[in-house]
């Protein structure tokens, strides 16, 4: 099969995106997704997304796969990138409403390479002195540290992700440093099983955790967030323990497009 694809990145979190409105992509073929995401023998990416037709009232559906080939939950950076991809396909102009694994999302193209994405509400956060745990479309364990740059994210993240509590379903792990008026975040992503340069749902989880860490009662909160791959901004409202009107703003950049013969990938991997 000759596959047409586009490559996008959102703050260093990179994705293969396929226009699958004709439903020709073999969605159940986990090994194909993993081969396409392989950085040595395939295209190379943290994940793969399919843009598909959606029910009436939505512009499209986003289906997300981790780089290990497994269909997964919501990806915030991916959501921004697929909105930019839809604009490139001329399916939308400046605004869109689309479906993802965690429900409906809105996105606004502020500039050609900057997208603002409406995230799912959060009404439950497990918080203690050691960590916060919450679901922002994907599960996130958030730990505050004094020197995020010095953390061995691969080893420390893996220890938490494969701990007795999380080893079956997995969790993403975020190491967060308070920088005063902003935060710096590094993330170990399940499915990639390594550090990624940024993680959109992790950025949101870290921002909410930072709000709780500050013990503030501000009803509306905005915070700049830096990750190794770039900068984003998170804003939300908070009332009675529920976080609503959550927006993630950041880059969504087209890298390149091309065609790849998927049968050739199979030959390479079968050697």
C-alpha positions as CSV (number, residue, x, y, z in Angstrom):
1,X,0.0,0.0,0.0
2,X,1.3,3.4,-0.9
3,X,0.5,5.7,2.0
4,X,0.3,9.5,1.8
5,X,1.2,11.2,5.0
6,X,2.1,14.5,6.6
7,X,4.5,15.1,9.4
8,X,3.8,17.8,12.1
9,X,5.3,18.8,15.4
10,X,3.9,20.6,18.4
11,X,6.7,21.9,20.7
12,X,8.9,19.0,19.6
13,X,6.2,16.3,20.0
14,X,6.1,14.9,16.5
15,X,3.3,13.1,14.6
16,X,2.5,11.3,11.4
17,X,-0.9,12.4,10.2
18,X,-2.9,10.5,7.6
19,X,-6.1,11.7,5.9
20,X,-8.2,8.6,6.4
21,X,-11.6,9.8,5.3
22,X,-11.7,7.0,2.8
23,X,-11.1,4.4,5.6
24,X,-8.3,2.7,3.7
25,X,-5.8,2.7,6.6
26,X,-5.6,-0.7,8.4
27,X,-6.5,0.7,11.8
28,X,-6.2,-2.6,13.5
29,X,-2.6,-3.2,12.3
30,X,-0.6,-2.2,15.3
31,X,2.7,-3.4,13.8
32,X,2.3,-1.1,10.8
33,X,1.8,1.9,13.1
34,X,4.8,1.0,15.1
35,X,6.9,0.5,11.9
36,X,5.8,3.9,10.5
37,X,6.8,5.6,13.8
38,X,10.1,3.8,14.0
39,X,12.9,6.4,13.7
40,X,15.4,4.1,12.1
41,X,13.4,2.2,9.5
42,X,10.1,4.2,9.2
43,X,9.1,7.9,9.1
44,X,9.8,8.5,12.8
45,X,7.3,10.0,15.2
46,X,6.0,10.0,18.8
47,X,2.6,9.0,17.5
48,X,0.3,8.6,14.5
49,X,-3.0,10.2,13.9
50,X,-5.9,9.4,11.5
51,X,-8.2,12.2,10.4
52,X,-11.5,10.5,9.8
53,X,-15.1,11.5,9.0
54,X,-17.2,12.2,12.0
55,X,-20.9,12.3,12.9
56,X,-22.9,15.4,11.9
57,X,-22.0,18.5,13.8
58,X,-18.3,17.8,13.9
59,X,-15.7,18.6,11.2
60,X,-13.7,15.3,11.7
61,X,-12.6,12.6,14.1
62,X,-9.1,12.3,15.5
63,X,-7.8,8.8,16.2
64,X,-4.5,8.7,18.0
65,X,-1.9,5.9,18.2
66,X,1.2,5.8,20.4
67,X,4.4,4.9,18.7
68,X,4.2,1.4,20.0
69,X,1.2,0.9,17.7
70,X,-1.6,0.9,20.3
71,X,-4.6,3.1,19.9
72,X,-4.5,5.5,22.8
73,X,-6.3,8.4,24.6
74,X,-6.2,12.1,23.9
75,X,-3.0,13.9,22.9
76,X,-3.0,17.7,23.4
77,X,-0.2,18.5,21.1
78,X,-1.6,16.1,18.5
79,X,-5.0,17.8,18.8
80,X,-3.4,21.2,17.9
81,X,-1.5,19.6,15.0
82,X,-4.5,17.8,13.5
83,X,-6.4,21.0,13.5
84,X,-3.6,22.7,11.6
85,X,-3.6,19.6,9.2
86,X,-7.4,20.0,8.7
87,X,-6.9,23.6,7.7
88,X,-4.1,22.6,5.3
89,X,-6.7,20.2,3.7
90,X,-9.1,23.1,3.5
91,X,-11.6,21.2,5.7
92,X,-11.8,24.2,8.0
93,X,-10.7,27.8,8.1
94,X,-9.9,29.4,11.5
95,X,-12.1,27.3,13.9
96,X,-13.1,23.7,14.2
97,X,-15.0,21.2,16.3
98,X,-13.8,17.7,16.2
99,X,-14.2,14.4,18.1
100,X,-11.4,12.6,20.0
101,X,-11.1,9.7,22.4
102,X,-12.3,11.8,25.3
103,X,-15.1,13.6,23.5
104,X,-15.6,16.9,21.6
105,X,-12.8,19.5,21.3
106,X,-12.8,23.0,19.8
107,X,-9.7,24.5,18.2
108,X,-8.8,28.0,17.0
109,X,-6.0,28.8,14.6
110,X,-4.6,32.0,16.0
111,X,-1.8,32.1,13.5
112,X,-0.7,29.7,10.7
113,X,1.5,27.9,13.2
114,X,-0.2,28.6,16.6
115,X,-3.4,26.8,17.7
116,X,-5.5,27.1,20.8
117,X,-7.2,23.9,21.9
118,X,-10.1,23.4,24.3
119,X,-9.4,20.5,26.6
120,X,-11.8,18.2,28.6
121,X,-12.9,19.4,32.0
122,X,-11.2,18.0,35.1
123,X,-13.2,17.3,38.2
124,X,-11.0,14.9,40.2
125,X,-7.4,15.4,41.3
126,X,-5.6,13.1,43.7
127,X,-3.2,15.4,45.6
128,X,-0.8,14.7,48.4
129,X,2.6,15.8,49.5
130,X,4.4,13.6,47.0
131,X,2.5,14.0,43.8
132,X,-0.8,14.8,42.0
133,X,-2.6,12.3,39.8
134,X,-5.3,13.4,37.3
135,X,-6.7,12.7,33.9
136,X,-6.7,15.6,31.4
137,X,-7.7,13.3,28.5
138,X,-4.9,11.0,29.4
139,X,-3.7,9.9,32.9
140,X,-0.8,11.9,34.4
141,X,1.3,11.6,37.5
142,X,2.8,15.0,38.4
143,X,5.8,15.4,40.7
144,X,7.3,18.8,41.7
145,X,11.1,18.9,41.8
146,X,13.7,21.5,42.5
147,X,15.8,20.8,39.4
148,X,13.9,19.3,36.5
149,X,16.9,19.7,34.2
150,X,18.8,17.3,36.4
151,X,16.2,14.6,36.5
152,X,16.9,11.2,34.7
153,X,13.4,11.3,33.2
154,X,13.8,7.9,31.5
155,X,14.7,5.9,34.6
156,X,12.6,7.8,37.2
157,X,9.6,8.0,34.9
158,X,9.8,4.3,34.1
159,X,10.0,3.4,37.8
160,X,6.7,5.2,38.3
161,X,5.0,4.1,35.1
162,X,5.8,0.4,35.8
163,X,5.1,0.6,39.6
164,X,2.5,-1.8,41.0
165,X,-0.2,0.8,40.8
166,X,0.3,1.8,37.2
167,X,2.0,-1.1,35.4
168,X,-1.3,-2.5,33.9
169,X,-2.9,0.6,32.4
170,X,0.2,2.8,32.5
171,X,0.5,6.5,33.2
172,X,2.4,9.5,31.9
173,X,4.9,11.0,34.4
174,X,5.6,14.7,34.6
175,X,8.5,16.3,36.5
176,X,7.7,20.0,37.2
177,X,9.8,22.9,38.4
178,X,8.2,26.0,39.7
179,X,9.9,29.0,37.9
180,X,7.9,31.7,39.7
181,X,5.6,33.1,37.1
182,X,5.8,30.0,34.9
183,X,6.7,26.2,35.2
184,X,9.2,24.0,33.4
185,X,8.0,20.4,32.6
186,X,9.7,17.3,31.4
187,X,7.5,14.2,30.6
188,X,7.9,10.4,30.4
189,X,5.2,9.2,28.0
190,X,3.6,5.8,28.1
191,X,3.4,4.2,24.7
192,X,6.6,5.9,23.7
193,X,8.2,4.6,26.9
194,X,10.7,7.4,27.0
195,X,10.9,11.2,27.4
196,X,9.3,13.3,24.7
197,X,10.2,16.9,24.1
198,X,6.7,17.9,25.3
199,X,3.3,16.5,26.1
200,X,0.1,18.6,25.7
201,X,-2.1,16.7,28.2
202,X,0.9,16.6,30.6
203,X,1.4,20.4,30.2
204,X,-2.3,20.9,31.2
205,X,-2.0,18.4,34.1
206,X,1.2,20.2,35.3
207,X,-0.5,23.6,35.1
208,X,-3.5,22.4,37.1
209,X,-1.2,20.8,39.7
210,X,0.8,24.1,39.9
211,X,-2.4,25.9,40.6
212,X,-3.2,23.5,43.5
213,X,0.4,23.7,44.7
214,X,0.1,27.5,45.0
215,X,-3.0,27.2,47.2
216,X,-4.6,30.0,45.3
217,X,-8.3,30.7,45.1
218,X,-8.2,32.6,41.8
219,X,-11.3,31.7,39.8
220,X,-9.4,32.1,36.5
221,X,-5.8,31.2,36.0
222,X,-3.2,31.5,33.2
223,X,0.3,30.2,33.3
224,X,3.1,30.0,30.7
225,X,4.7,26.6,30.5
226,X,8.1,25.6,29.0
227,X,9.2,22.1,27.9
228,X,12.4,21.0,26.3
229,X,10.7,21.3,22.9
230,X,9.0,24.7,23.2
231,X,6.6,27.0,25.1
232,X,2.9,26.9,25.6
233,X,0.2,28.7,27.6
234,X,-2.5,27.0,29.7
235,X,-5.6,28.8,31.0
236,X,-8.6,27.6,32.9
237,X,-11.4,28.4,35.4
238,X,-11.7,26.8,38.8
239,X,-14.8,26.5,41.0
240,X,-15.7,24.0,43.7
241,X,-12.9,21.7,42.9
242,X,-13.7,21.5,39.1
243,X,-11.5,22.9,36.4
244,X,-13.4,24.0,33.3
245,X,-12.8,26.2,30.2
246,X,-9.3,24.7,29.9
247,X,-7.3,25.9,26.9
248,X,-3.9,24.8,25.7
249,X,-2.2,27.2,23.3
250,X,1.0,26.5,21.4
251,X,2.8,25.7,18.2
252,X,1.4,23.3,15.5
253,X,4.0,23.2,12.7
254,X,4.0,21.4,9.4
255,X,7.3,19.7,8.8
256,X,7.0,17.8,5.5
257,X,4.7,15.5,3.6
258,X,5.5,12.4,1.5
259,X,4.5,8.9,0.4
260,X,5.8,5.6,1.8
261,X,5.4,2.0,0.5
262,X,4.2,0.1,3.5
263,X,5.0,-3.3,2.0
264,X,8.6,-2.2,1.8
265,X,8.5,-1.5,5.5
266,X,7.4,-5.1,6.1
267,X,10.3,-6.4,4.1
268,X,12.8,-4.4,6.1
269,X,11.4,-5.5,9.4
270,X,11.2,-9.2,8.4
271,X,15.0,-9.4,7.6
